[in-house]
Amino acid sequence: MKFSSPVQSAEGLTSYARVNRIRPWSVALNILEGLLGLLGVVVLILVIRAGSFEKAGLIIDQTLGNVTNSFEKLIPHR
């Protein structure tokens, strides 16, 4: 139930009305937290697969290099 003002009962104040406002900082923090969590899962999977953090880092570097090169090929140079 939604109420426009605090609800009073025989015992006193019990609840406040819920406000459905979008809070931009909260949304941005949630998105950042999700992305960092996803990155952590990817690194953990690569560490297990490659056997060390060093090899996992090399795999990530190579992948980012390949993605960067692919995007650079799509952009026409002057």
C-alpha positions, -999 to +999 in steps of 0.1 A: +000+000+000+011+035-007+003+063+016+009+100+010+018+107+047+032+087+076+007+061+088-004+062+124-015+032+143-026+028+179+010+021+189+024+051+170+043+057+137+048+025+118+059+033+082+065+060+057+053+062+022+075+047-004+091+070-029+098+057-064+124+082-075+154+074-097+185+083-079+213+088-106+242+083-082+227+051-069+221+038-104+256+047-115+271+030-085+250-001-091+262-002-128+298+003-118+296-024-091+281-048-117+308-041-142+335-046-116+319-078-105+318-091-140+354-082-146+363-101-114+345-132-126+363-130-159+396-127-142+389-155-119+379-178-148+410-169-167+432-175-136+417-210-132+420-217-169+455-202-174+470-213-141+484-179-129+475-142-127+504-134-150+491-156-178+455-144-172+468-108-175+485-116-208+453-131-222+434-100-212+460-077-228+460-097-260+422-097-262+420-060-256+447-054-282+428-075-308+395-057-300+413-023-304+429-033-337+395-045-350+379-012-342+408+007-357+403-012-390+366-002-391+374+035-388+385+051-421+418+070-417+424+102-435 
